[in-house]
Amino acid sequence: MEPTAITINGTPESAAAAPIQEPQRQQYYMEKARKQLSAFSAALGRPLTCCINTFGCQMNARDSEKLLGILESIGYKATDSEHADFVLYNTCTVRENANQRVYGRLGQLGAYKKKNPHMMIALCGCMMQEPEVVERIKTSYHFVDLIFGTHNIFKLAELVSTCLDTRQGKKHRTVIDIWKDTDKIVEDLPVERKYPFKSGVNIIFGCNNFCSYCIVPYVRGRERSRRPEEILKEVKRLAADGVVEIMLLGQNVNSYGKNLEEPMTFAQLLREVEKIDGIERIRFMTSHPKDLSDELIEVMSQSKKICRHLHLPLQSGSSRILKEMNRRYTKEQYLTLAEKIKAAVPGISLTTDIIVGFPGETEEGLFGDHGRGAAGGI
Protein backbone atom coordinates (compact mmCIF):
# COMPACT_ATOMS: atom_id res chain seq x y z
CA MET A 1 0.00 0.00 0.00
CA GLU A 2 1.34 3.42 -0.94
CA PRO A 3 1.88 5.77 2.01
CA THR A 4 0.04 9.04 2.20
CA ALA A 5 1.89 12.23 3.02
CA ILE A 6 0.30 15.48 4.10
CA THR A 7 2.40 18.46 3.14
CA ILE A 8 1.45 21.55 5.10
CA ASN A 9 1.56 24.82 3.18
CA GLY A 10 0.23 27.88 4.95
CA THR A 11 -2.59 27.47 7.47
CA PRO A 12 -4.77 24.33 7.28
CA GLU A 13 -8.52 24.91 7.29
CA SER A 14 -8.79 22.99 10.57
CA ALA A 15 -6.55 25.61 12.17
CA ALA A 16 -8.78 28.54 11.27
CA ALA A 17 -9.71 29.13 14.92
CA ALA A 18 -6.08 29.33 16.05
CA PRO A 19 -4.39 32.72 16.52
CA ILE A 20 -2.19 33.86 13.66
CA GLN A 21 0.46 35.68 15.69
CA GLU A 22 3.34 33.88 17.41
CA PRO A 23 3.92 32.72 20.08
CA GLN A 24 0.17 32.93 20.84
CA ARG A 25 -0.53 30.43 18.07
CA GLN A 26 1.80 27.84 19.57
CA GLN A 27 0.41 28.43 23.05
CA TYR A 28 -3.02 27.62 21.60
CA TYR A 29 -1.70 24.40 20.09
CA MET A 30 0.17 23.42 23.24
CA GLU A 31 -3.14 23.54 25.10
CA LYS A 32 -4.91 21.61 22.33
CA ALA A 33 -2.19 18.94 22.16
CA ARG A 34 -2.15 18.70 25.95
CA LYS A 35 -5.86 17.80 25.95
CA GLN A 36 -5.45 15.33 23.09
CA LEU A 37 -2.55 13.56 24.79
CA SER A 38 -4.28 13.55 28.17
CA ALA A 39 -7.19 11.64 26.63
CA PHE A 40 -4.76 9.34 24.83
CA SER A 41 -2.84 8.65 28.05
CA ALA A 42 -6.06 7.93 29.94
CA ALA A 43 -7.16 5.46 27.26
CA LEU A 44 -3.82 3.63 27.51
CA GLY A 45 -3.87 3.76 31.31
CA ARG A 46 -0.29 5.01 31.59
CA PRO A 47 1.85 8.13 31.09
CA LEU A 48 3.20 8.88 27.62
CA THR A 49 6.97 9.03 27.14
CA CYS A 50 9.24 10.82 24.68
CA CYS A 51 12.86 10.49 23.60
CA ILE A 52 14.97 12.95 21.60
CA ASN A 53 18.22 11.92 19.94
CA THR A 54 20.39 14.82 18.81
CA PHE A 55 22.95 14.65 16.02
CA GLY A 56 25.34 17.49 15.24
CA CYS A 57 26.30 20.88 16.60
CA GLN A 58 25.65 23.01 19.69
CA MET A 59 22.78 24.77 17.93
CA ASN A 60 21.08 21.41 17.40
CA ALA A 61 21.61 20.64 21.08
CA ARG A 62 19.97 23.94 22.00
CA ASP A 63 17.12 23.26 19.57
CA SER A 64 16.58 19.88 21.24
CA GLU A 65 16.21 21.59 24.62
CA LYS A 66 13.40 23.67 23.12
CA LEU A 67 11.81 20.63 21.51
CA LEU A 68 11.91 18.70 24.79
CA GLY A 69 10.45 21.70 26.61
CA ILE A 70 7.49 21.70 24.23
CA LEU A 71 6.98 17.93 24.47
CA GLU A 72 7.01 17.99 28.26
CA SER A 73 4.64 20.96 28.33
CA ILE A 74 2.04 19.00 26.32
CA GLY A 75 2.22 15.92 28.53
CA TYR A 76 5.12 13.67 27.59
CA LYS A 77 7.64 12.39 30.15
CA ALA A 78 11.26 12.31 28.99
CA THR A 79 13.15 9.02 28.78
CA ASP A 80 16.42 7.84 27.22
CA SER A 81 14.75 4.78 25.71
CA GLU A 82 13.84 4.71 22.03
CA HIS A 83 10.93 2.44 22.96
CA ALA A 84 9.15 5.67 23.93
CA ASP A 85 5.72 6.72 22.63
CA PHE A 86 7.25 9.68 20.78
CA VAL A 87 10.76 9.44 19.35
CA LEU A 88 12.35 12.44 17.65
CA TYR A 89 15.63 12.54 15.74
CA ASN A 90 17.08 16.05 15.47
CA THR A 91 19.36 15.45 12.51
CA CYS A 92 22.59 16.85 11.07
CA THR A 93 23.71 16.78 7.45
CA VAL A 94 27.12 18.49 7.58
CA ARG A 95 28.77 15.07 7.23
CA GLU A 96 27.45 12.18 5.14
CA ASN A 97 28.11 9.78 8.01
CA ALA A 98 25.45 11.57 10.06
CA ASN A 99 22.86 10.84 7.36
CA GLN A 100 23.81 7.16 7.26
CA ARG A 101 23.50 6.88 11.04
CA VAL A 102 19.95 8.19 10.86
CA TYR A 103 18.95 5.80 8.08
CA GLY A 104 20.50 2.90 9.97
CA ARG A 105 18.64 3.65 13.17
CA LEU A 106 15.32 4.31 11.47
CA GLY A 107 15.03 0.63 10.59
CA GLN A 108 15.25 -0.26 14.28
CA LEU A 109 12.60 2.33 15.13
CA GLY A 110 10.30 0.69 12.59
CA ALA A 111 10.67 -2.61 14.45
CA TYR A 112 9.85 -0.89 17.75
CA LYS A 113 6.74 0.67 16.23
CA LYS A 114 5.39 -2.73 15.18
CA LYS A 115 5.40 -3.68 18.86
CA ASN A 116 3.90 -0.35 19.94
CA PRO A 117 1.42 0.86 17.28
CA HIS A 118 0.74 3.98 19.37
CA MET A 119 4.33 5.12 18.84
CA MET A 120 5.00 8.31 16.86
CA ILE A 121 8.29 8.83 15.02
CA ALA A 122 9.43 12.32 14.04
CA LEU A 123 12.43 13.66 12.14
CA CYS A 124 13.63 17.25 12.10
CA GLY A 125 16.80 19.29 11.62
CA CYS A 126 19.22 20.03 8.80
CA MET A 127 18.97 16.65 7.07
CA MET A 128 15.24 17.20 6.53
CA GLN A 129 15.91 20.39 4.55
CA GLU A 130 17.22 18.24 1.68
CA PRO A 131 14.33 17.33 -0.69
CA GLU A 132 15.92 14.05 -1.76
CA VAL A 133 16.12 12.95 1.89
CA VAL A 134 12.42 13.64 2.45
CA GLU A 135 11.53 11.71 -0.72
CA ARG A 136 13.63 8.74 0.39
CA ILE A 137 11.94 8.69 3.79
CA LYS A 138 8.47 8.92 2.24
CA THR A 139 9.32 6.03 -0.07
CA SER A 140 11.35 3.71 2.17
CA TYR A 141 10.28 4.55 5.72
CA HIS A 142 6.49 4.69 5.55
CA PHE A 143 6.16 4.41 9.32
CA VAL A 144 7.56 7.91 10.00
CA ASP A 145 4.77 10.14 11.29
CA LEU A 146 6.25 13.63 11.15
CA ILE A 147 8.96 15.44 9.17
CA PHE A 148 9.92 19.08 9.69
CA GLY A 149 13.04 21.15 9.20
CA THR A 150 15.18 23.79 10.87
CA HIS A 151 13.05 26.90 10.41
CA ASN A 152 9.89 25.84 12.24
CA ILE A 153 10.88 23.83 15.30
CA PHE A 154 8.76 26.21 17.36
CA LYS A 155 5.70 24.60 15.67
CA LEU A 156 6.21 21.19 17.29
CA ALA A 157 3.04 21.30 19.40
CA GLU A 158 0.99 22.29 16.34
CA LEU A 159 2.55 19.51 14.28
CA VAL A 160 1.97 16.90 17.01
CA SER A 161 -1.65 18.01 17.21
CA THR A 162 -1.96 17.65 13.42
CA CYS A 163 -0.49 14.14 13.61
CA LEU A 164 -3.00 13.18 16.30
CA ASP A 165 -5.83 14.54 14.15
CA THR A 166 -4.69 12.47 11.14
CA ARG A 167 -4.67 9.30 13.25
CA GLN A 168 -8.45 9.42 13.41
CA GLY A 169 -8.45 7.83 9.95
CA LYS A 170 -7.44 4.23 9.26
CA LYS A 171 -4.69 5.02 6.77
CA HIS A 172 -1.27 6.06 8.04
CA ARG A 173 -0.22 9.48 6.82
CA THR A 174 3.08 11.29 7.23
CA VAL A 175 2.80 14.97 8.15
CA ILE A 176 5.48 17.03 6.39
CA ASP A 177 6.18 20.71 7.07
CA ILE A 178 9.43 21.95 5.50
CA TRP A 179 10.13 25.66 5.07
CA LYS A 180 12.78 26.65 2.53
CA ASP A 181 13.56 29.83 4.44
CA THR A 182 12.04 32.20 6.98
CA ASP A 183 12.46 35.56 8.62
CA LYS A 184 10.57 34.37 11.71
CA ILE A 185 12.31 34.03 15.06
CA VAL A 186 10.05 32.52 17.75
CA GLU A 187 11.87 31.89 21.01
CA ASP A 188 9.41 32.54 23.85
CA LEU A 189 8.42 28.89 24.35
CA PRO A 190 9.16 26.20 26.99
CA VAL A 191 12.74 24.93 27.23
CA GLU A 192 14.03 21.93 29.18
CA ARG A 193 17.73 22.54 29.88
CA LYS A 194 20.16 19.65 30.14
CA TYR A 195 22.24 21.41 32.82
CA PRO A 196 20.89 23.64 35.61
CA PHE A 197 23.98 25.88 35.78
CA LYS A 198 24.62 26.62 32.10
CA SER A 199 22.67 27.26 28.93
CA GLY A 200 23.05 28.14 25.29
CA VAL A 201 21.40 31.28 23.94
CA ASN A 202 20.77 31.66 20.22
CA ILE A 203 21.72 35.10 18.95
CA ILE A 204 21.86 34.60 15.17
CA PHE A 205 20.48 31.98 12.81
CA GLY A 206 21.69 30.97 9.36
CA CYS A 207 24.85 31.79 7.44
CA ASN A 208 25.79 33.98 4.47
CA ASN A 209 29.34 32.72 3.91
CA PHE A 210 28.82 29.86 1.42
CA CYS A 211 32.09 28.03 2.05
CA SER A 212 32.41 25.66 -0.91
CA TYR A 213 32.33 22.50 1.24
CA CYS A 214 29.44 23.50 3.51
CA ILE A 215 25.71 22.92 3.24
CA VAL A 216 24.72 25.10 6.21
CA PRO A 217 23.49 28.19 4.28
CA TYR A 218 21.18 25.92 2.28
CA VAL A 219 19.66 24.10 5.27
CA ARG A 220 19.77 26.86 7.91
CA GLY A 221 19.00 29.78 5.60
CA ARG A 222 20.41 33.29 5.49
CA GLU A 223 21.60 35.19 8.55
CA ARG A 224 18.86 36.44 10.87
CA SER A 225 19.83 38.19 14.11
CA ARG A 226 17.62 38.20 17.18
CA ARG A 227 16.82 41.60 18.61
CA PRO A 228 19.23 42.47 21.44
CA GLU A 229 16.42 43.21 23.91
CA GLU A 230 15.07 39.66 23.41
CA ILE A 231 18.52 38.15 23.96
CA LEU A 232 19.14 40.19 27.11
CA LYS A 233 15.68 39.33 28.44
CA GLU A 234 16.41 35.62 27.97
CA VAL A 235 19.82 35.89 29.65
CA LYS A 236 18.29 37.74 32.62
CA ARG A 237 15.61 35.06 32.92
CA LEU A 238 18.27 32.34 32.87
CA ALA A 239 20.33 34.16 35.52
CA ALA A 240 17.25 34.41 37.73
CA ASP A 241 16.82 30.64 37.30
CA GLY A 242 20.32 29.92 38.60
CA VAL A 243 22.30 29.82 35.36
CA VAL A 244 25.83 31.17 35.82
CA GLU A 245 27.35 30.28 32.44
CA ILE A 246 25.94 31.05 29.02
CA MET A 247 27.13 30.27 25.51
CA LEU A 248 26.03 32.67 22.79
CA LEU A 249 25.34 30.59 19.70
CA GLY A 250 25.31 31.13 15.96
CA GLN A 251 26.79 29.70 12.78
CA ASN A 252 28.88 32.90 12.74
CA VAL A 253 28.40 35.02 15.87
CA ASN A 254 30.75 37.67 14.49
CA SER A 255 28.10 38.56 11.90
CA TYR A 256 25.57 39.38 14.60
CA GLY A 257 23.50 42.52 14.17
CA LYS A 258 24.16 43.34 10.53
CA ASN A 259 20.53 42.86 9.50
CA LEU A 260 18.90 44.57 12.49
CA GLU A 261 16.89 47.76 11.98
CA GLU A 262 19.39 49.43 14.29
CA PRO A 263 22.69 47.63 13.58
CA MET A 264 24.62 46.37 16.59
CA THR A 265 27.96 44.60 16.61
CA PHE A 266 28.64 41.34 18.40
CA ALA A 267 31.16 43.16 20.60
CA GLN A 268 28.47 45.65 21.66
CA LEU A 269 26.11 42.80 22.49
CA LEU A 270 28.80 41.15 24.62
CA ARG A 271 29.25 44.35 26.62
CA GLU A 272 25.52 44.39 27.40
CA VAL A 273 25.42 40.71 28.34
CA GLU A 274 28.37 41.21 30.68
CA LYS A 275 26.38 43.76 32.69
CA ILE A 276 23.77 41.18 33.73
CA ASP A 277 24.03 40.20 37.39
CA GLY A 278 24.34 36.50 38.12
CA ILE A 279 26.13 35.56 34.92
CA GLU A 280 29.72 34.66 35.80
CA ARG A 281 31.02 33.04 32.60
CA ILE A 282 30.33 33.91 28.96
CA ARG A 283 31.31 31.75 26.00
CA PHE A 284 30.44 31.99 22.32
CA MET A 285 30.78 30.04 19.10
CA THR A 286 31.34 29.86 16.23
CA SER A 287 33.59 32.72 15.07
CA HIS A 288 34.61 33.17 11.43
CA PRO A 289 38.16 34.58 11.20
CA LYS A 290 37.27 37.05 8.44
CA ASP A 291 34.72 38.80 10.69
CA LEU A 292 36.61 38.83 13.99
CA SER A 293 37.07 42.54 14.69
CA ASP A 294 39.57 44.52 16.75
CA GLU A 295 36.56 45.73 18.75
CA LEU A 296 35.76 42.14 19.74
CA ILE A 297 39.38 41.46 20.72
CA GLU A 298 39.31 44.59 22.90
CA VAL A 299 36.11 43.47 24.64
CA MET A 300 37.61 40.04 25.29
CA SER A 301 40.78 41.56 26.71
CA GLN A 302 38.86 43.81 29.11
CA SER A 303 36.17 41.37 30.19
CA LYS A 304 36.15 39.62 33.55
CA LYS A 305 33.38 37.24 32.46
CA ILE A 306 34.29 36.10 28.95
CA CYS A 307 36.13 32.78 29.21
CA ARG A 308 39.71 32.72 27.97
CA HIS A 309 38.88 30.37 25.14
CA LEU A 310 38.17 31.00 21.48
CA HIS A 311 37.24 28.45 18.84
CA LEU A 312 38.51 29.88 15.55
CA PRO A 313 38.20 27.45 12.61
CA LEU A 314 41.20 27.47 10.26
CA GLN A 315 40.03 24.63 7.94
CA SER A 316 43.32 24.49 5.96
CA GLY A 317 46.94 25.50 6.38
CA SER A 318 47.21 26.18 2.64
CA SER A 319 46.23 29.61 1.31
CA ARG A 320 45.51 28.01 -2.06
CA ILE A 321 43.06 25.55 -0.53
CA LEU A 322 41.51 28.29 1.63
CA LYS A 323 40.74 30.18 -1.58
CA GLU A 324 39.17 27.05 -3.08
CA MET A 325 37.12 26.73 0.11
CA ASN A 326 35.91 30.35 -0.27
CA ARG A 327 37.08 31.16 3.26
CA ARG A 328 38.17 34.70 2.29
CA TYR A 329 41.40 34.81 4.29
CA THR A 330 44.90 33.43 3.82
CA LYS A 331 46.97 31.28 6.15
CA GLU A 332 49.14 34.31 6.87
CA GLN A 333 46.13 36.47 7.75
CA TYR A 334 44.85 33.78 10.09
CA LEU A 335 48.19 33.46 11.89
CA THR A 336 48.47 37.24 12.22
CA LEU A 337 45.00 37.31 13.76
CA ALA A 338 45.87 34.46 16.15
CA GLU A 339 49.00 36.29 17.33
CA LYS A 340 47.01 39.51 17.82
CA ILE A 341 44.46 37.66 19.97
CA LYS A 342 47.17 35.96 22.07
CA ALA A 343 48.92 39.28 22.64
CA ALA A 344 45.72 41.03 23.72
CA VAL A 345 44.36 38.16 25.85
CA PRO A 346 47.29 36.47 27.63
CA GLY A 347 46.71 32.82 28.44
CA ILE A 348 43.84 32.41 25.99
CA SER A 349 43.22 28.92 24.63
CA LEU A 350 42.71 28.79 20.87
CA THR A 351 41.06 25.74 19.30
CA THR A 352 40.39 25.16 15.63
CA ASP A 353 38.98 22.87 12.92
CA ILE A 354 41.01 21.49 10.01
CA ILE A 355 39.58 19.63 7.02
CA VAL A 356 41.88 16.91 5.69
CA GLY A 357 41.46 15.58 2.16
CA PHE A 358 39.85 18.59 0.51
CA PRO A 359 39.81 18.12 -3.30
CA GLY A 360 43.10 19.34 -4.78
CA GLU A 361 45.05 19.12 -1.53
CA THR A 362 48.55 17.69 -2.05
CA GLU A 363 50.66 15.63 0.33
CA GLU A 364 53.05 18.56 0.67
CA GLY A 365 50.14 20.85 1.45
CA LEU A 366 48.84 18.44 4.08
CA PHE A 367 52.07 17.69 5.93
CA GLY A 368 53.83 20.95 5.16
CA ASP A 369 51.24 23.68 5.45
CA HIS A 370 49.18 22.13 8.25
CA GLY A 371 52.32 21.35 10.23
CA ARG A 372 53.61 24.90 9.95
CA GLY A 373 50.19 26.19 10.94
CA ALA A 374 50.25 24.17 14.13
CA ALA A 375 53.77 25.33 14.86
CA GLY A 376 52.56 28.89 14.48
CA GLY A 377 50.58 28.53 17.66
CA ILE A 378 47.11 27.67 16.42
C-alpha positions in Angstrom: 0.0 0.0 0.0 1.3 3.4 -0.9 1.9 5.8 2.0 0.0 9.0 2.2 1.9 12.2 3.0 0.3 15.5 4.1 2.4 18.5 3.1 1.4 21.6 5.1 1.6 24.8 3.2 0.2 27.9 5.0 -2.6 27.5 7.5 -4.8 24.3 7.3 -8.5 24.9 7.3 -8.8 23.0 10.6 -6.5 25.6 12.2 -8.8 28.5 11.3 -9.7 29.1 14.9 -6.1 29.3 16.1 -4.4 32.7 16.5 -2.2 33.9 13.7 0.5 35.7 15.7 3.3 33.9 17.4 3.9 32.7 20.1 0.2 32.9 20.8 -0.5 30.4 18.1 1.8 27.8 19.6 0.4 28.4 23.1 -3.0 27.6 21.6 -1.7 24.4 20.1 0.2 23.4 23.2 -3.1 23.5 25.1 -4.9 21.6 22.3 -2.2 18.9 22.2 -2.2 18.7 26.0 -5.9 17.8 25.9 -5.4 15.3 23.1 -2.5 13.6 24.8 -4.3 13.6 28.2 -7.2 11.6 26.6 -4.8 9.3 24.8 -2.8 8.7 28.1 -6.1 7.9 29.9 -7.2 5.5 27.3 -3.8 3.6 27.5 -3.9 3.8 31.3 -0.3 5.0 31.6 1.9 8.1 31.1 3.2 8.9 27.6 7.0 9.0 27.1 9.2 10.8 24.7 12.9 10.5 23.6 15.0 13.0 21.6 18.2 11.9 19.9 20.4 14.8 18.8 22.9 14.7 16.0 25.3 17.5 15.2 26.3 20.9 16.6 25.6 23.0 19.7 22.8 24.8 17.9 21.1 21.4 17.4 21.6 20.6 21.1 20.0 23.9 22.0 17.1 23.3 19.6 16.6 19.9 21.2 16.2 21.6 24.6 13.4 23.7 23.1 11.8 20.6 21.5 11.9 18.7 24.8 10.4 21.7 26.6 7.5 21.7 24.2 7.0 17.9 24.5 7.0 18.0 28.3 4.6 21.0 28.3 2.0 19.0 26.3 2.2 15.9 28.5 5.1 13.7 27.6 7.6 12.4 30.1 11.3 12.3 29.0 13.2 9.0 28.8 16.4 7.8 27.2 14.8 4.8 25.7 13.8 4.7 22.0 10.9 2.4 23.0 9.1 5.7 23.9 5.7 6.7 22.6 7.2 9.7 20.8 10.8 9.4 19.3 12.3 12.4 17.6 15.6 12.5 15.7 17.1 16.1 15.5 19.4 15.4 12.5 22.6 16.9 11.1 23.7 16.8 7.4 27.1 18.5 7.6 28.8 15.1 7.2 27.4 12.2 5.1 28.1 9.8 8.0 25.4 11.6 10.1 22.9 10.8 7.4 23.8 7.2 7.3 23.5 6.9 11.0 19.9 8.2 10.9 18.9 5.8 8.1 20.5 2.9 10.0 18.6 3.7 13.2 15.3 4.3 11.5 15.0 0.6 10.6 15.3 -0.3 14.3 12.6 2.3 15.1 10.3 0.7 12.6 10.7 -2.6 14.5 9.8 -0.9 17.8 6.7 0.7 16.2 5.4 -2.7 15.2 5.4 -3.7 18.9 3.9 -0.3 19.9 1.4 0.9 17.3 0.7 4.0 19.4 4.3 5.1 18.8 5.0 8.3 16.9 8.3 8.8 15.0 9.4 12.3 14.0 12.4 13.7 12.1 13.6 17.3 12.1 16.8 19.3 11.6 19.2 20.0 8.8 19.0 16.7 7.1 15.2 17.2 6.5 15.9 20.4 4.6 17.2 18.2 1.7 14.3 17.3 -0.7 15.9 14.0 -1.8 16.1 13.0 1.9 12.4 13.6 2.5 11.5 11.7 -0.7 13.6 8.7 0.4 11.9 8.7 3.8 8.5 8.9 2.2 9.3 6.0 -0.1 11.3 3.7 2.2 10.3 4.6 5.7 6.5 4.7 5.6 6.2 4.4 9.3 7.6 7.9 10.0 4.8 10.1 11.3 6.2 13.6 11.1 9.0 15.4 9.2 9.9 19.1 9.7 13.0 21.1 9.2 15.2 23.8 10.9 13.0 26.9 10.4 9.9 25.8 12.2 10.9 23.8 15.3 8.8 26.2 17.4 5.7 24.6 15.7 6.2 21.2 17.3 3.0 21.3 19.4 1.0 22.3 16.3 2.6 19.5 14.3 2.0 16.9 17.0 -1.6 18.0 17.2 -2.0 17.7 13.4 -0.5 14.1 13.6 -3.0 13.2 16.3 -5.8 14.5 14.1 -4.7 12.5 11.1 -4.7 9.3 13.3 -8.4 9.4 13.4 -8.4 7.8 10.0 -7.4 4.2 9.3 -4.7 5.0 6.8 -1.3 6.1 8.0 -0.2 9.5 6.8 3.1 11.3 7.2 2.8 15.0 8.1 5.5 17.0 6.4 6.2 20.7 7.1 9.4 21.9 5.5 10.1 25.7 5.1 12.8 26.6 2.5 13.6 29.8 4.4 12.0 32.2 7.0 12.5 35.6 8.6 10.6 34.4 11.7 12.3 34.0 15.1 10.0 32.5 17.7 11.9 31.9 21.0 9.4 32.5 23.8 8.4 28.9 24.4 9.2 26.2 27.0 12.7 24.9 27.2 14.0 21.9 29.2 17.7 22.5 29.9 20.2 19.6 30.1 22.2 21.4 32.8 20.9 23.6 35.6 24.0 25.9 35.8 24.6 26.6 32.1 22.7 27.3 28.9 23.1 28.1 25.3 21.4 31.3 23.9 20.8 31.7 20.2 21.7 35.1 18.9 21.9 34.6 15.2 20.5 32.0 12.8 21.7 31.0 9.4 24.9 31.8 7.4 25.8 34.0 4.5 29.3 32.7 3.9 28.8 29.9 1.4 32.1 28.0 2.0 32.4 25.7 -0.9 32.3 22.5 1.2 29.4 23.5 3.5 25.7 22.9 3.2 24.7 25.1 6.2 23.5 28.2 4.3 21.2 25.9 2.3 19.7 24.1 5.3 19.8 26.9 7.9 19.0 29.8 5.6 20.4 33.3 5.5 21.6 35.2 8.6 18.9 36.4 10.9 19.8 38.2 14.1 17.6 38.2 17.2 16.8 41.6 18.6 19.2 42.5 21.4 16.4 43.2 23.9 15.1 39.7 23.4 18.5 38.2 24.0 19.1 40.2 27.1 15.7 39.3 28.4 16.4 35.6 28.0 19.8 35.9 29.6 18.3 37.7 32.6 15.6 35.1 32.9 18.3 32.3 32.9 20.3 34.2 35.5 17.2 34.4 37.7 16.8 30.6 37.3 20.3 29.9 38.6 22.3 29.8 35.4 25.8 31.2 35.8 27.3 30.3 32.4 25.9 31.1 29.0 27.1 30.3 25.5 26.0 32.7 22.8 25.3 30.6 19.7 25.3 31.1 16.0 26.8 29.7 12.8 28.9 32.9 12.7 28.4 35.0 15.9 30.8 37.7 14.5 28.1 38.6 11.9 25.6 39.4 14.6 23.5 42.5 14.2 24.2 43.3 10.5 20.5 42.9 9.5 18.9 44.6 12.5 16.9 47.8 12.0 19.4 49.4 14.3 22.7 47.6 13.6 24.6 46.4 16.6 28.0 44.6 16.6 28.6 41.3 18.4 31.2 43.2 20.6 28.5 45.6 21.7 26.1 42.8 22.5 28.8 41.1 24.6 29.2 44.4 26.6 25.5 44.4 27.4 25.4 40.7 28.3 28.4 41.2 30.7 26.4 43.8 32.7 23.8 41.2 33.7 24.0 40.2 37.4 24.3 36.5 38.1 26.1 35.6 34.9 29.7 34.7 35.8 31.0 33.0 32.6 30.3 33.9 29.0 31.3 31.7 26.0 30.4 32.0 22.3 30.8 30.0 19.1 31.3 29.9 16.2 33.6 32.7 15.1 34.6 33.2 11.4 38.2 34.6 11.2 37.3 37.1 8.4 34.7 38.8 10.7 36.6 38.8 14.0 37.1 42.5 14.7 39.6 44.5 16.7 36.6 45.7 18.8 35.8 42.1 19.7 39.4 41.5 20.7 39.3 44.6 22.9 36.1 43.5 24.6 37.6 40.0 25.3 40.8 41.6 26.7 38.9 43.8 29.1 36.2 41.4 30.2 36.1 39.6 33.5 33.4 37.2 32.5 34.3 36.1 28.9 36.1 32.8 29.2 39.7 32.7 28.0 38.9 30.4 25.1 38.2 31.0 21.5 37.2 28.5 18.8 38.5 29.9 15.6 38.2 27.4 12.6 41.2 27.5 10.3 40.0 24.6 7.9 43.3 24.5 6.0 46.9 25.5 6.4 47.2 26.2 2.6 46.2 29.6 1.3 45.5 28.0 -2.1 43.1 25.6 -0.5 41.5 28.3 1.6 40.7 30.2 -1.6 39.2 27.1 -3.1 37.1 26.7 0.1 35.9 30.3 -0.3 37.1 31.2 3.3 38.2 34.7 2.3 41.4 34.8 4.3 44.9 33.4 3.8 47.0 31.3 6.1 49.1 34.3 6.9 46.1 36.5 7.8 44.8 33.8 10.1 48.2 33.5 11.9 48.5 37.2 12.2 45.0 37.3 13.8 45.9 34.5 16.1 49.0 36.3 17.3 47.0 39.5 17.8 44.5 37.7 20.0 47.2 36.0 22.1 48.9 39.3 22.6 45.7 41.0 23.7 44.4 38.2 25.8 47.3 36.5 27.6 46.7 32.8 28.4 43.8 32.4 26.0 43.2 28.9 24.6 42.7 28.8 20.9 41.1 25.7 19.3 40.4 25.2 15.6 39.0 22.9 12.9 41.0 21.5 10.0 39.6 19.6 7.0 41.9 16.9 5.7 41.5 15.6 2.2 39.9 18.6 0.5 39.8 18.1 -3.3 43.1 19.3 -4.8 45.1 19.1 -1.5 48.5 17.7 -2.0 50.7 15.6 0.3 53.1 18.6 0.7 50.1 20.8 1.5 48.8 18.4 4.1 52.1 17.7 5.9 53.8 20.9 5.2 51.2 23.7 5.5 49.2 22.1 8.2 52.3 21.3 10.2 53.6 24.9 9.9 50.2 26.2 10.9 50.2 24.2 14.1 53.8 25.3 14.9 52.6 28.9 14.5 50.6 28.5 17.7 47.1 27.7 16.4 
